[in-house]
Amino acid sequence: MTNHGVDQAEKLGNHLCKTGVVLTHFYASPLTRTSKTAEAIRKAQAAASPDASPPTPQIVKVPDLIEQDFGYYEGKSFQARAADSKKTGKEAHREKHKDDPGFVDVESKESMAKRADGFLDEHLLPLFDTDAMSNEHAVVVVSHGILLSNLWRRLLLRLPRRSLTIAPEVTAARGDIVLEHLGGWSNTGYLHLEIRKDDPKTNLDATAEKNGVVSPSDEASVSSDTLEGTAQEVKQDVASSTCNSKNLTGYSTKVLAVDSKQHLVGLKRQRGGIGRSAHDESQKKLTGFFKKRRVA
């Protein structure tokens, strides 16, 4: 992890504290960078409320949140499109090496969908059980770009069709939102969702709308055309990984921020190199560049 990466993580932790968010659950990929980012967020909260009761919760490291496994290609440079083939360079490379000893292919979309569902079923969605919802929860999930995009699409499948709204400031900043493609995450950029249980009045409004009466809040809702498009886009994902667990029926979801980088405003990039050795165990120290003097 570089000095700049550490600064970004610390800025994020401090930003969440300043917004008054008191996190109740921390979930993170067990890989180094994500674990350190989650720890920076947790440290900021613990420092802001040293006498909090109960104390700041510990981080739960979840293997299902690890980034896509690139198999044989892990650590190798990206393959450019092959000049003499309609296949991509990666596809041509796979054809050439698939029978090599030790070849492991890139993790499939189906496998990633299954892992995302596993996290939702085992960790996130149980928080919406009746007993667990006696108190509000504020959950942070720290993972990797490709996995987070898959996780969002799998969560989107659990949300009732007319339950999703988008904050006006999000559409003002980003224009039209394509729900199934909220990815393209920046480093420490975050998606902020608010999920709340519907009240009886909301349910009455939904019934009225179903019977042809438009509710006053309809303009703030995502259009039915957009949601139908979303259903079509994720149809293949549904077929590839069965969603046989609970959906968030009776809850409404509001998208408050997409890839938010507000905490990074004014942050300048630090130089890497030797100066990052405190955060990167693989970084050499200055003495490592000189040969030891031989003693006669």
Steps between C-alpha positions, in 0.01 A plus 500: 500500500645838401517818709228647278280195550540529877408869484188417298388236750557731796312782326207265442493395866508860622236604246256233620552613860430863409174406329381350828490142372554257787591170340362185659644236265828475309545245222813481287687284256792335684750628240751755629385825341132454581575385854715808560233727355236349728734534798559869421123558503461307823788688667348835411171404660666355810707818542191720463308306767756347738243452778224361281292217639496249345851556363573529128441154346779293353545441126355178361722376217293314241672286233196542271597869466839425340548641149442290188758223464691554175647151520787443257501871415551619859793741507548490123472803272174566317485326161431738208261403219662251266578652158415188296189389684150614589570374850632725772858452602383332820287253305787423263733462797256260666475284188878480486556417867185324623671159484814618680572331837355704785274711277209654695243706310355835609223469758161489328212745540296217649761440768515869592120521513496201734756664730307827502180314587687318775601828663147641473339186643746438780588853611299792363140385461476334845532854642148562367342227711229625736702466819815648348310807374413620852799735455630675191810359336772686313704254297827548313611246240856536372581294194636529144363662184386196301360319802317813619333540161381140519387545861290803407331316212419206727356734764299679230324169427380487863342846497126531429434634154357839604699549821805681365552878485805708415594818686462811278862602560616168352312548173603867493867400520494187283203538267296192411580200718518148359423301812679178412819687412584710804856367501825649377610557857776748580747419776301549825202628297182369661136421431269628774162331539223564752264207548197557721193300590184633336234656721129419458436823306763403245331165455164672448657729238645197322156334497342818364761521225436139407132589461581790269545783752841667475661571835644848576851354531492340154726763342782402737477134407706324237278462194337168426672498160838526670419215736368284216825568317689403812310173522592421140867582555531274803279222363802294400652544845179374661509188287864435584467524878178417680367758745309269731533708817319803633430816306460837668124510462354774718814714481583807293850581377640843421828552315671792678840492328668313215880464500517796739844660528399799712752397766785534248443867414830687545706186558832509315676187384813411696803350337547124529838330506694439819280733699211255487688222682294555815188383309647255248682199643654421159662843468880495535678719749778734387768267637369225272644677196860469624715193530621409843864569555705185512702456816842336455 
